[in-house]
Amino acid sequence: MVGSEPGTVASDREKLETAPGLPRSEVSLTGAELVIQFLKEKEIPWVAGMPGGAILPIYDALYGSGLRHILIRHEQSAAFMAQGLYRSTGKIGACFVTSGPGATNIITSVADAMRDGIPLLVIAGQVPRSLKGTDAFQEVPITEMLSPMVKEAYYVDRASRLPFVLESAYQKMISGRPGPVLIDIPKDIQQQSLDLPPEKSMAISRAVQWLLSSQRPLIYAGGGAKESQELIRAFANTYQIPVVQSLMGLGCLAPGDPLNLGMIGMHGRTSTNQIVEKSDLMIALGVRFDDRATGKTDSFAPGAKIIHADIHWPEFGKNVAVDLPLALDARDFLVELSMALERQGHEPFHRRKAANGRARLANRWAPWHQLQSSLIASADPTRDEPSLFGSRGDIHPFFQRISHLSRCGPVTTDVGQHQMWVAQYYPFQRMGQLLTSGGLGTMGFGLPAALGAALGRPKDFITCISGDGSILMNIQELATLKDLDANVKIIVLDNGHLGLVHQQQTLFFQERFSQERFQSVPDFAALAESFGISARSVGADELGDETGGSSVRQRCYSRLLPVAVVKGLDWLYSFSGPGLLHLKIDHDQQVMPMVGPGKANTDAMRGS
């Protein structure tokens, strides 16, 4: 049958399932050489095309490669020829075109392939990246032009991504209903040498080797590793490896676990960022290395080898160069790592619970743990703690009480100071307990997200912590909350300002306060009640002498937390259904530490 012959869609699907990824072993090639090698590995019988300036490095790599090339007279014919090959034999053809008119000439025949479901691999040369967007000679945005007429159009923006782009494009081309794909490769990437990642088994072996030889390892967990939480806990506790987290990875370890170093980055603890800087091996799981987490990228974990396991290969090298990328789900990577450790006589962790015993290997990292303890002690985190209600550190009992009363239910936030305080101090018990707008940072997220969470978990208390600016973005959804009678508890921390704007204008704009304060503010409790929602408000006058005072009678639950706040929280969670608690806080309180623009994470501003 045609479908079982070498080079057919059926046989290539089997290859993708059994041995996905390029290359088969670690070597160094230019981008152009990699393209030729890839086509040969996929058993493409021939390539049709016409050379031009922007694709000449690929034609140079073609010379003497053994891959047959057919020189056509017009680029449109190249795609029609490849169609003829597939339509008659089931074998996939490829086309080479140069930038500008070479690429535009092939549009019609590619559109024809798309309409009829014909797989077709189009590789286009493009002007060097330094000339992109300059109207350089023969520059056209072919990726954008062909996007509507292909299954996927890829622009290769860095050499390290080329192996993944080639494999991803091939999979896209043959999966589901077949169709054409475009890979647009700048000339400088064709000429650049790249060290290709090893195939999976070799990569896992290397990860084990690096772990066994490291002196200061750590795990960096993000939201993409949510389904791997128990494995991460087992790995960390078995081998006593500290864990740092992105905003979306909070809750990866229990809040009291000494291995839980919390969030890194712009508002991460000073000691946590210092520990990252001292590490020599980072195992990154389901993270994007976004700018808020890394700070100045060339100062991020400068002495560490970075292993990055992520199912979404475009993250590799996007923001931070990684030494060992693995296009694997975090769970699959950890299971493979555990089995590889077991084969070498070390304790596996994928079949045990996090509470089980430690691996013998963990003892070798005792000096690393001592260094961590020293950095934590010397950093004095108390100087960064805000005094929301008048006493430094009152944020701890405040969030602890919310966690207790809500029975560790889901927490949503909006965006601003309150979001970062929640990230820094809330005792999250599990990944995914925090529902927040991470990458885009969208004010108005909290209340609608809480409504969705309440519909999904109707028996849980859903806590929405917001600010006076953010809550107004979608305040109209109080009507929806009343309609649903959802078990959502809203806590509005009201400082009368756009808090982070006020903070940044204080720190970076010499206190030139511009439009960071609303002139008119509603009575949030009365507003909620107008929607039929039970509400209470605790104003600054109710805190009064309770904050910072010495009267035991005015204290409850904690010496730091005013009784009016405690009573408000106890009331809020004393009944099922919607409720709102409005709390006035000091507008001069800041989120600290804070890494300034363009600064390294270890160069953070501190509280006083």
Phi and psi in degrees as a GROMACS rama.xvg file:
@    title "Ramachandran Plot"
@    xaxis  label "Phi"
@    yaxis  label "Psi"
@TYPE xy
-58.0756  -41.2789  VAL-2
-65.3887  -13.348  GLY-3
-104.307  1.12681  SER-4
-76.6923  155.329  GLU-5
-57.2109  138.745  PRO-6
86.1822  1.64792  GLY-7
-87.785  168.217  THR-8
-59.4705  -43.3843  VAL-9
-62.244  -47.8018  ALA-10
-67.9535  -34.4014  SER-11
-72.048  -31.4981  ASP-12
-61.6686  -40.9305  ARG-13
-62.8388  -38.7747  GLU-14
-62.9998  -41.9758  LYS-15
-64.1482  -34.9116  LEU-16
-74.9077  -32.7647  GLU-17
-96.1707  -29.185  THR-18
-147.901  64.0136  ALA-19
-71.7923  153.567  PRO-20
100.448  154.009  GLY-21
-116.499  153.102  LEU-22
-95.338  -168.593  PRO-23
-81.5405  -22.9043  ARG-24
-148.432  162.605  SER-25
-81.9784  119.09  GLU-26
-142.107  173.311  VAL-27
-114.311  125.368  SER-28
-135.064  162.433  LEU-29
-79.466  163.866  THR-30
-58.2307  -39.8912  GLY-31
-64.5639  -43.6261  ALA-32
-64.0013  -35.8382  GLU-33
-63.6495  -39.7325  LEU-34
-60.2714  -46.5741  VAL-35
-64.3933  -43.8712  ILE-36
-60.3162  -42.5953  GLN-37
-60.2107  -47.0673  PHE-38
-62.3259  -37.3757  LEU-39
-68.9461  -40.173  LYS-40
-63.8762  -32.8881  GLU-41
-83.9227  2.94065  LYS-42
58.153  40.3879  GLU-43
-68.5896  121.695  ILE-44
-68.3351  -34.6915  PRO-45
-162.157  163.668  TRP-46
-120.954  135.925  VAL-47
-109.201  139.954  ALA-48
176.299  -173.098  GLY-49
-142.114  128.304  MET-50
-72.782  160.011  PRO-51
-163.745  171.793  GLY-52
-52.4808  -45.1847  GLY-53
-75.8672  -12.5845  ALA-54
-117.428  8.61516  ILE-55
-61.4269  -34.0912  LEU-56
-59.9967  -34.9903  PRO-57
-69.6216  -38.7483  ILE-58
-67.3028  -31.3244  TYR-59
-67.1435  -39.998  ASP-60
-68.655  -27.2868  ALA-61
-65.8449  -31.7256  LEU-62
-59.1879  121.584  TYR-63
74.5355  9.57361  GLY-64
-81.7383  -19.3602  SER-65
88.8819  -8.16787  GLY-66
-80.6391  124.685  LEU-67
-72.8718  138.479  ARG-68
-127.843  139.426  HIS-69
-114.796  117.519  ILE-70
-83.0524  111.521  LEU-71
-94.0194  173.353  ILE-72
-99.7962  -17.4014  ARG-73
-150.684  135.13  HIS-74
-60.0006  -30.2396  GLU-75
-57.4967  -36.0101  GLN-76
-66.2233  -29.4258  SER-77
-60.6385  -46.5304  ALA-78
-70.5753  -34.6951  ALA-79
-65.6896  -38.1994  PHE-80
-62.1062  -44.3888  MET-81
-64.2858  -35.3579  ALA-82
-62.6557  -43.2673  GLN-83
-60.5298  -38.9522  GLY-84
-62.028  -48.667  LEU-85
-67.8022  -43.7591  TYR-86
-62.7793  -29.8451  ARG-87
-95.414  -24.8197  SER-88
-128.98  -16.6296  THR-89
82.5513  1.7058  GLY-90
-88.3453  146.513  LYS-91
-91.2836  135.949  ILE-92
-109.29  163.905  GLY-93
-132.346  157.906  ALA-94
-131.283  142.897  CYS-95
-110.317  130.496  PHE-96
-137.619  150.644  VAL-97
-89.8743  177.627  THR-98
-71.7277  170.498  SER-99
67.1555  -127.114  GLY-100
-63.186  -28.6299  PRO-101
-60.5881  -43.2789  GLY-102
-73.0885  -42.2948  ALA-103
-67.9589  -27.5913  THR-104
-65.3084  -21.371  ASN-105
-94.2662  -3.33691  ILE-106
-57.7495  -45.7695  ILE-107
-62.1752  -45.4235  THR-108
-73.0961  -26.6243  SER-109
-71.0372  -42.6178  VAL-110
-60.4498  -36.3485  ALA-111
-63.4654  -42.2951  ASP-112
-64.6892  -38.238  ALA-113
-64.2953  -43.2725  MET-114
-63.75  -34.4201  ARG-115
-99.1377  3.69009  ASP-116
70.1516  44.2436  GLY-117
-104.491  121.789  ILE-118
-67.4013  137.427  PRO-119
-157.596  129.709  LEU-120
-106.547  111.805  LEU-121
-107.199  120.768  VAL-122
-113.843  118.151  ILE-123
-112.712  139.335  ALA-124
-79.6342  151.118  GLY-125
-138.725  157.637  GLN-126
-60.5979  155.642  VAL-127
-55.1565  152.185  PRO-128
-58.4662  -32.3037  ARG-129
-65.3793  -18.988  SER-130
-102.492  -0.200409  LEU-131
-61.2998  132.144  LYS-132
80.5764  10.2872  GLY-133
-105.066  6.89438  THR-134
57.7105  40.7042  ASP-135
-64.1569  164.992  ALA-136
-55.0965  125.86  PHE-137
61.4043  27.8232  GLN-138
-91.6588  124.696  GLU-139
-137.139  149.492  VAL-140
-80.3819  70.3939  PRO-141
-65.7104  -29.2288  ILE-142
-60.2345  -47.4724  THR-143
-69.002  -36.8915  GLU-144
-67.954  -39.0655  MET-145
-90.7381  -10.7567  LEU-146
-50.9292  -43.3299  SER-147
-70.883  -11.4584  PRO-148
-115.598  12.5267  MET-149
-135.06  163.179  VAL-150
-67.7483  -34.4239  LYS-151
-159.401  140.357  GLU-152
-117.974  125.274  ALA-153
-113.737  130.501  TYR-154
-107.909  123.359  TYR-155
-86.5704  105.173  VAL-156
-94.931  -9.07296  ASP-157
-153.672  146.172  ARG-158
-61.776  -36.0102  ALA-159
-62.5517  -19.638  SER-160
-87.5861  -14.71  ARG-161
-56.3452  -44.3024  LEU-162
-58.9698  -39.3747  PRO-163
-73.7356  -35.9744  PHE-164
-63.1578  -45.405  VAL-165
-59.4596  -46.8805  LEU-166
-69.7644  -40.9856  GLU-167
-63.989  -42.0136  SER-168
-62.6852  -41.4173  ALA-169
-64.299  -44.2976  TYR-170
-61.1852  -44.3925  GLN-171
-60.8104  -39.723  LYS-172
-62.3712  -39.3682  MET-173
-100.813  -10.9835  ILE-174
-81.4225  149.875  SER-175
58.6323  -136.031  GLY-176
-76.9366  118.78  ARG-177
-61.7368  163.782  PRO-178
178.743  173.998  GLY-179
-77.3909  154.513  PRO-180
-133.735  154.539  VAL-181
-120.65  135.105  LEU-182
-122.548  113.308  ILE-183
-101.721  114.151  ASP-184
-117.901  113.361  ILE-185
-58.4402  149.926  PRO-186
-61.2372  -38.2061  LYS-187
-67.3128  -30.9848  ASP-188
-73.2303  -33.7097  ILE-189
-60.487  -33.4574  GLN-190
-89.0982  -15.089  GLN-191
-79.0726  138.636  GLN-192
-81.1101  142.491  SER-193
-140.079  140.911  LEU-194
-85.4209  116.019  ASP-195
-78.7935  142.221  LEU-196
-67.6949  146.491  PRO-197
-71.8514  160.619  PRO-198
-69.9187  171.366  GLU-199
-56.5031  -50.0534  LYS-200
-63.0416  -39.4039  SER-201
-67.6463  -37.8467  MET-202
-65.2244  -42.3806  ALA-203
-63.5107  -41.8114  ILE-204
-60.5013  -40.5675  SER-205
-67.0611  -39.5755  ARG-206
-60.453  -41.9131  ALA-207
-63.3292  -44.2544  VAL-208
-59.8038  -44.9451  GLN-209
-66.1398  -38.4356  TRP-210
-64.8127  -44.9307  LEU-211
-67.6674  -26.3332  LEU-212
-96.7211  -5.99535  SER-213
-76.0521  155.045  SER-214
-108.726  -25.6295  GLN-215
-139.483  67.8551  ARG-216
-82.1137  154.317  PRO-217
-150.25  161.689  LEU-218
-108.859  134.973  ILE-219
-116.934  110.642  TYR-220
-109.071  136.902  ALA-221
-124.239  -178.066  GLY-222
-60.4577  -26.5501  GLY-223
-68.3373  -12.5326  GLY-224
-101.292  17.2141  ALA-225
-54.654  -44.0619  LYS-226
-74.9211  -3.4168  GLU-227
-107.476  14.5233  SER-228
-56.6114  -46.3371  GLN-229
-65.5645  -35.98  GLU-230
-67.5869  -39.3536  LEU-231
-63.5122  -43.6709  ILE-232
-61.6421  -42.9636  ARG-233
-64.9576  -43.2599  ALA-234
-61.4854  -49.8737  PHE-235
-61.9946  -44.6793  ALA-236
-75.748  -33.9318  ASN-237
-66.4735  -42.1189  THR-238
-105.673  4.38158  TYR-239
53.7602  50.7985  GLN-240
-104.465  126.068  ILE-241
-66.7451  154.266  PRO-242
-125.177  125.708  VAL-243
-109.456  158.146  VAL-244
-135.743  152.511  GLN-245
-80.9565  174.349  SER-246
-54.7422  -42.2846  LEU-247
-79.4474  -10.3145  MET-248
-99.1141  3.17861  GLY-249
-60.9984  142.832  LEU-250
95.582  1.5265  GLY-251
-58.5344  -41.5194  CYS-252
-117.007  157.138  LEU-253
-61.637  148.882  ALA-254
-61.9889  -27.7443  PRO-255
-91.0368  -1.02397  GLY-256
-70.2017  124.472  ASP-257
-62.942  -18.214  PRO-258
-80.535  -11.6659  LEU-259
-84.1733  104.927  ASN-260
-94.937  0.586958  LEU-261
78.4442  -158.667  GLY-262
-82.106  144.15  MET-263
-102.048  170.401  ILE-264
103.818  -151.341  GLY-265
-52.4011  -42.5052  MET-266
-118.751  22.2826  HIS-267
-75.3361  160.735  GLY-268
-60.802  144.89  ARG-269
-56.7355  -46.1208  THR-270
-64.3065  -36.4578  SER-271
-63.8394  -46.2845  THR-272
-64.8274  -33.6689  ASN-273
-67.906  -38.8378  GLN-274
-65.0487  -40.7056  ILE-275
-58.9377  -42.3201  VAL-276
-65.2733  -28.7719  GLU-277
-88.3789  -12.1956  LYS-278
-68.172  155.475  SER-279
-115.747  -4.00501  ASP-280
-149.584  124.979  LEU-281
-117.489  122.908  MET-282
-102.312  102.017  ILE-283
-96.3752  126.508  ALA-284
-125.473  112.821  LEU-285
63.9858  42.345  GLY-286
-123.108  161.107  VAL-287
-107.736  -7.21646  ARG-288
52.8201  49.2422  PHE-289
-73.119  165.44  ASP-290
-63.4912  -32.6131  ASP-291
-67.6268  -24.8174  ARG-292
-88.7711  -35.7942  ALA-293
-92.8918  -26.0289  THR-294
63.6299  -148.388  GLY-295
-61.9463  115.489  LYS-296
-65.1994  -34.3046  THR-297
-75.8027  -3.56798  ASP-298
-109.743  6.2279  SER-299
-86.4873  120.488  PHE-300
42.5014  56.6431  ALA-301
-64.7594  -26.3186  PRO-302
-101.34  10.9847  GLY-303
-104.456  139.703  ALA-304
-76.9276  138.49  LYS-305
-114.934  120.247  ILE-306
-99.1682  123.513  ILE-307
-121.083  109.159  HIS-308
-103.968  119.854  ALA-309
-155.97  138.651  ASP-310
-73.6348  -17.4642  ILE-311
-103.982  91.6237  HIS-312
-58.4537  -26.858  TRP-313
-60.4005  -13.0889  PRO-314
-74.6306  -19.5906  GLU-315
-66.0929  120.455  PHE-316
72.4527  5.45065  GLY-317
-64.3952  -43.3976  LYS-318
-119.083  -35.6498  ASN-319
-131.277  134.608  VAL-320
-66.282  132.772  ALA-321
-115.856  149.958  VAL-322
-89.3863  -27.8005  ASP-323
-143.566  92.5036  LEU-324
-85.3227  137.221  PRO-325
-129.135  116.587  LEU-326
-80.4214  68.9155  ALA-327
-134.15  148.483  LEU-328
-60.4154  144  ASP-329
-56.3929  -38.6632  ALA-330
-63.9286  -46.1844  ARG-331
-61.4469  -41.5459  ASP-332
-61.5225  -45.3679  PHE-333
-66.3321  -38.0456  LEU-334
-63.9285  -45.5031  VAL-335
-61.1015  -41.7353  GLU-336
-63.914  -43.3601  LEU-337
-62.4151  -44.3172  SER-338
-66.6224  -36.219  MET-339
-67.0172  -38.758  ALA-340
-63.1143  -40.9113  LEU-341
-62.9445  -39.7856  GLU-342
-63.2649  -24.8972  ARG-343
-96.4015  12.4822  GLN-344
88.6968  11.3715  GLY-345
-102.564  162.816  HIS-346
-67.7883  127.745  GLU-347
-77.9178  158.44  PRO-348
-126.088  -5.72097  PHE-349
-79.2856  -11.447  HIS-350
-110.334  6.97981  ARG-351
-121.399  160.154  ARG-352
-86.8244  159.844  LYS-353
-59.6447  -25.6402  ALA-354
-80.2947  -8.61994  ALA-355
-68.3506  176.498  ASN-356
-65.2319  166.457  GLY-357
-84.7998  153.502  ARG-358
-75.412  149.176  ALA-359
-58.5582  -34.0299  ARG-360
-61.4768  -25.1728  LEU-361
-61.1419  -27.0976  ALA-362
-64.8725  -27.1016  ASN-363
-68.6313  -17.1335  ARG-364
-97.7677  15.4022  TRP-365
-57.123  -42.1768  ALA-366
-61.4793  -33.2224  PRO-367
-65.402  -41.6311  TRP-368
-66.1723  -36.9355  HIS-369
-64.8873  -40.3581  GLN-370
-63.9311  -41.8884  LEU-371
-59.7029  -46.535  GLN-372
-61.0771  -39.2149  SER-373
-65.2389  -42.5797  SER-374
-66.5635  -39.0165  LEU-375
-65.3437  -44.3609  ILE-376
-66.15  -40.522  ALA-377
-75.7634  -19.5558  SER-378
-75.5683  -22.3686  ALA-379
49.8034  73.1435  ASP-380
-64.2912  -17.8064  PRO-381
-63.8101  -26.0036  THR-382
-68.6972  -17.1281  ARG-383
-94.1993  -8.20675  ASP-384
-74.4685  135.202  GLU-385
-80.0151  163.451  PRO-386
-115.745  84.3099  SER-387
-61.0996  -38.5222  LEU-388
-118.925  17.9812  PHE-389
113.83  -10.6698  GLY-390
-126.382  127.26  SER-391
-58.2304  131.781  ARG-392
89.1098  1.60934  GLY-393
-67.1873  -11.7316  ASP-394
-67.0433  -28.7383  ILE-395
-64.4047  -57.2097  HIS-396
-65.6892  -26.9218  PRO-397
-62.171  -52.2984  PHE-398
-72.5264  -33.2292  PHE-399
-63.2221  -37.8445  GLN-400
-70.2709  -39.9079  ARG-401
-60.183  -45.0675  ILE-402
-59.9889  -43.1972  SER-403
-65.7801  -47.7839  HIS-404
-68.0191  -33.8584  LEU-405
-84.1414  0.132404  SER-406
56.859  41.637  ARG-407
59.2785  35.7138  CYS-408
-74.9247  172.587  GLY-409
-59.9532  148.039  PRO-410
-125.437  125.87  VAL-411
-107.987  153.051  THR-412
-135.02  165.387  THR-413
-94.9943  -146.481  ASP-414
-128.04  131.338  VAL-415
148.807  -159.05  GLY-416
-59.6283  -42.0287  GLN-417
-59.5348  -36.7882  HIS-418
-62.346  -44.5962  GLN-419
-71.0925  -35.7914  MET-420
-63.92  -40.3105  TRP-421
-60.4652  -45.1747  VAL-422
-63.2095  -36.2512  ALA-423
-77.9038  -37.6327  GLN-424
-123.069  -13.79  TYR-425
-72.0893  135.067  TYR-426
-82.4745  75.4288  PRO-427
-68.45  135.753  PHE-428
-95.8615  -16.5491  GLN-429
-158.257  154.577  ARG-430
-67.0773  140.349  MET-431
90.8093  -7.39308  GLY-432
-69.4396  -33.3175  GLN-433
-88.3079  122.413  LEU-434
-112.512  107.746  LEU-435
-148.202  156.328  THR-436
-81.973  103.155  SER-437
-85.7554  -68.1125  GLY-438
-70.3504  -40.7409  GLY-439
-90.1305  -25.762  LEU-440
63.0912  65.249  GLY-441
-100.975  114.902  THR-442
-66.892  142.054  MET-443
95.8895  0.532563  GLY-444
-73.284  -37.9298  PHE-445
-60.6615  -52.4756  GLY-446
-66.906  -49.9784  LEU-447
-60.8789  -37.5044  PRO-448
-64.315  -37.7083  ALA-449
-64.3027  -38.1546  ALA-450
-61.6757  -44.5532  LEU-451
-62.9419  -41.7273  GLY-452
-64.1067  -38.0862  ALA-453
-66.2068  -36.1472  ALA-454
-66.9304  -34.6184  LEU-455
-78.6215  -29.8255  GLY-456
-132.498  70.3352  ARG-457
-64.4975  -20.4011  PRO-458
-89.0494  -11.3604  LYS-459
-89.0515  152.023  ASP-460
-75.4757  124.526  PHE-461
-105.709  119.36  ILE-462
-101.576  126.174  THR-463
-110.738  110.939  CYS-464
-100.957  122.051  ILE-465
-137.477  174.438  SER-466
-113.519  169.747  GLY-467
-68.4888  -23.8986  ASP-468
-80.8255  -47.2238  GLY-469
-66.3018  -41.7066  SER-470
-61.923  -28.5539  ILE-471
-71.8061  -17.8057  LEU-472
-63.2805  -34.7528  MET-473
-135.879  38.9181  ASN-474
-61.7372  -24.7112  ILE-475
-63.7862  -18.8904  GLN-476
-75.6695  -0.766089  GLU-477
-60.3163  -30.8205  LEU-478
-65.2148  -42.4694  ALA-479
-64.6151  -40.6257  THR-480
-58.3576  -42.764  LEU-481
-66.7473  -41.097  LYS-482
-57.2972  -42.7141  ASP-483
-82.1636  -18.6199  LEU-484
50.8453  41.0316  ASP-485
-74.5915  154.453  ALA-486
-85.0405  60.6484  ASN-487
-108.739  127.945  VAL-488
-110.312  116.492  LYS-489
-100.977  127.876  ILE-490
-118.188  114.509  ILE-491
-101.541  115.51  VAL-492
-91.8289  108.981  LEU-493
-109.44  108.415  ASP-494
-107.857  7.63742  ASN-495
72.0986  10.6588  GLY-496
-141.902  165.808  HIS-497
-80.7269  96.9948  LEU-498
-58.0113  -49.4646  GLY-499
-70.6579  -30.8595  LEU-500
-64.7558  -46.7466  VAL-501
-58.7132  -42.7776  HIS-502
-64.1958  -44.914  GLN-503
-70.5728  -34.324  GLN-504
-68.2851  -29.8354  GLN-505
-67.9881  -45.1879  THR-506
-83.6245  -36.0958  LEU-507
-116.584  -9.22903  PHE-508
-127.576  29.2385  PHE-509
51.0997  39.2124  GLN-510
59.1351  30.8604  GLU-511
-85.7096  89.0598  ARG-512
-80.0244  116.114  PHE-513
-126.201  108.313  SER-514
57.6163  38.8651  GLN-515
-106  6.27165  GLU-516
-136.199  131.144  ARG-517
-76.4001  133.879  PHE-518
-76.8134  -32.7881  GLN-519
-121.18  127.575  SER-520
-128.561  144.863  VAL-521
-80.2303  165.579  PRO-522
-83.6128  101.2  ASP-523
-63.1179  -37.7468  PHE-524
-65.772  -45.2851  ALA-525
-65.2182  -36.2764  ALA-526
-63.5899  -45.5349  LEU-527
-62.2079  -41.9516  ALA-528
-64.4002  -29.5845  GLU-529
-66.7721  -20.5747  SER-530
-90.5502  -1.20723  PHE-531
88.5065  19.3031  GLY-532
-106.762  131.561  ILE-533
-62.3658  136.565  SER-534
-152.94  152.278  ALA-535
-140.676  159.403  ARG-536
-132.431  139.095  SER-537
-118.946  111.375  VAL-538
-94.414  173.11  GLY-539
-61.4561  -33.2857  ALA-540
-67.5978  -26.6462  ASP-541
-77.8563  -22.9479  GLU-542
-74.4295  -51.6446  LEU-543
40.8689  -126.757  GLY-544
-70.5301  -13.7958  ASP-545
-62.505  -35.2959  GLU-546
-81.5186  114.648  THR-547
80.957  -1.3537  GLY-548
-80.6076  175.967  GLY-549
-111.603  0.582887  SER-550
-74.1128  118.614  SER-551
-64.6132  -33.6192  VAL-552
-59.282  -29.7849  ARG-553
-91.2642  4.37769  GLN-554
-107.979  149.599  ARG-555
-152.681  137.849  CYS-556
71.0434  -44.282  TYR-557
-148.553  145.868  SER-558
-64.4528  -16.7194  ARG-559
-94.6962  -21.2774  LEU-560
-101.686  120.537  LEU-561
-60.2718  147.599  PRO-562
-64.2034  -32.255  VAL-563
-64.4461  -36.3024  ALA-564
-69.9095  -43.3847  VAL-565
-61.2144  -45.2374  VAL-566
-62.761  -38.6093  LYS-567
-63.2668  -43.1689  GLY-568
-66.5623  -44.2842  LEU-569
-60.6629  -39.8943  ASP-570
-64.0618  -43.6759  TRP-571
-59.4301  -38.3173  LEU-572
-99.7603  12.6381  TYR-573
-85.1343  -5.08586  SER-574
-143.263  158.367  PHE-575
-87.5108  151.896  SER-576
105.18  179.147  GLY-577
-71.9189  146.938  PRO-578
-159.498  155.435  GLY-579
-134.71  133.112  LEU-580
-120.369  121.264  LEU-581
-102.937  122.958  HIS-582
-123.707  124.907  LEU-583
-80.8543  135.335  LYS-584
-132.163  167.199  ILE-585
-74.3519  126.608  ASP-586
-75.1266  -11.9429  HIS-587
-88.1429  -3.25825  ASP-588
-71.4379  139.628  GLN-589
-121.123  156.25  GLN-590
-86.1331  111.922  VAL-591
-130.281  148.348  MET-592
-67.8467  166.73  PRO-593
-143.205  125.082  MET-594
-89.1092  122.693  VAL-595
-73.5  166.287  GLY-596
-57.1106  130.797  PRO-597
75.8706  5.68502  GLY-598
-97.7637  157.692  LYS-599
-74.8823  154.932  ALA-600
-60.4411  -27.1127  ASN-601
-83.3234  0.540401  THR-602
-112.959  51.642  ASP-603
-89.6307  149.874  ALA-604
-77.4112  148.169  MET-605
-120.583  162.464  ARG-606
-74.2777  167.648  GLY-607
